[in-house]
């Protein structure tokens, strides 16, 4: 799309929002929260492209658990970065559209002192009726000896009601995986920075870092009333995870330096994860968003089947060849219409499809996700209570209605048809959502992310399809020039409506792994003059009649392909087209190619066919050693270097070894980090980010914004909904806000 048309669209949206929706902003948000800069005003990028990286910022002494990832009072995404052009600084600052919608980061409090636990317990009326009818045991018999006690965000809630949400079909499992993600063994606090109890009540890492011990809650029960014990963890490890037919490729989180760990039963309520080398990071693995730490809800679906570190042994054994005869299992496979017992067991472990599967979630599926209406009802054996002893959840039922497409879902949100919805709302629809707040009886919240890039340009370091292009993609100054050639302020105003933060892909400044505020702007301001100088310096100094740079091999104009996946959280194709126009000004010709997501991610990238990819954000990089997809190439479908990733993942057995010393250093930091204690791991993470930003393997555009999962509507009659949620991989947003405490007033 031409830049002129996009600019007109920007003006229209801002006019619509500041006109028709201004009243809605003021009435819904109360006192204004002034946007606070996250970084110092940006200067033009350094004039010496080969300059050494700035002096490292000393690592803080505190452990990650001691400080939140985001400062509550100063939302990062509300920051205003000064334009890179000096002339622009004379203009008065424009108010950020939606800045008043960014509230205080907040959430419920987990009570860990047994002296503060309630002594008596209460339950929902619908469950009390079942107890009276003799269909359920009394509530005190359904709860564990030590339930997880939560102090709700604002008040003790009321029981009852149906929570209405929208979903997009059977592939939208994350819609509720996130809501019910408290079923993990360990979880995060609402900031994403501190590991907290969950299904397990306590944990301990041995002094040598080789043994991680979990203490489960005695008396905790599955949703069908069967006790949950260490046997459920052992069944997962022995019969699911370790079975080659079920898990042919082990999870990297269960190994340290390529050496596999094991799980041992200590007693009925204690298990120990043991590793051959120190693995201090395993605490973060279990408390963070990982395949092993995911719990049954995400582990059985979002991360593929047979992950999550536990499973209901008493139920699943009837579908496993170790526990039933081949004849009996074959009959079950045939009766269910499955190809084999693996497919049968895969279905049986999926809580979204199998309504018979026992779960530990606050709500359990009663009508599956492959129906037009996905229905979940309260788990009568749920193991959380509030500080008054009320068994959670407060809300009886969650009903998700199918939206034919995202446009329909957004229109329904604007019409007030959803009670709390924080998935699939389009940031571009913000003016419409604001204009309909009062009529729809809801409030719009913007939740800025902790990761630095909502739409990133990834440069393939192992591309081999064209030697000329491969040479430039693997040249740091070429990547830096591309980055300096992007007008991020225009992108921010057009596609983020001004609420994002232009800059590099680095994590938020108040994240412990951030190496310093200067890395927000390093090689990441708009400076076409310096970009052109860099391109001239490296040998791309000849141009054709239209001003485009010529290849150095005499084969005409240098043309780059930028692949994207269309409309995914953001209009990526339109963003890529605007970047194309920016690069035209520095003599770089880009061809934008929109591709189907599975074709690009599952075929072209693993086949090493891509040159540049503009993809949605580097989510998960808040802890760079856990979610690494966009940080370093550590597996074969790495977006930044598939062949290097294969070399790393196979310990050199296949793939291609990097020769770039900076990339080898980044890989060394990643490989060693798991065995480091917290303070040393923070230092390693800061060094990794210094290298990553300086090398520009990932070119950031705009981040620290609400574009991905951060546009949220909540009815004004729903209580305990946080003003701001942490968009952080560890929080499984909104999971760490404990939606079981939401209620209807």
Secondary structure, DSSP 8 states (H G I E B T S, - for coil): --HHHHHHHHHHHHHHHHHTTHHHHHHHH-S------SS-------S-TT----------SS-GGGS-SS-TTS-GGG-----SSGGGGGS-----TTGGG---B---EEE--GGGS-SS-B--HHHHHHHHTTSS--HHHHS-TT-EEEE-SSS------EEEEEE-STT-THHHHTTTGGGSSEEE-TTSSSEEESSEEEEEE-TTSSEEEEEE-TT-B-TTS-B--HHHHHHIIIIIIT-TTT-SS--GGGEETTEE-EEEEEETTEEEEE-SS--TTHHHHHHSS-TTTSHHHHHTTTT-TT-SS---HHHHGGGSTTTS-HHHHHHHHHHHT-SSHHHHHHHHT-TTT-TTS---SSEEEEE-TTSSEEEEEE-TT--EEETT-BBS-SS-EEEEEE-SSHHHHHHHHHTT--SEE-SS--GGGHHHHHHTHHHHTEEEEE--BSSS-SEEEEE-TT--S-HHHHHHHT-HHHHHHHHHT--HHHHHHHHSTT-SEES-S---TTSTT---GGGGTTT-S--HHHHHHHHHHTT---B-TTS-BB-TTSSSB-EEEEEE-SBSSSBHHHHHHHHHHHHHTTT-EEEEEE--HHIIIIIITTTT--SEEEEE--TTTTSTTT--TTTS--STT-SS-HHHHHHHHTTTSSS-----HHHHHHHHHHHHHTTS-HHHHHHHHHHHHHHHHHHTSEE--EESSSTTT-EEEEETTEES--SB--B-GGGTTTGGG-GGG-EE-
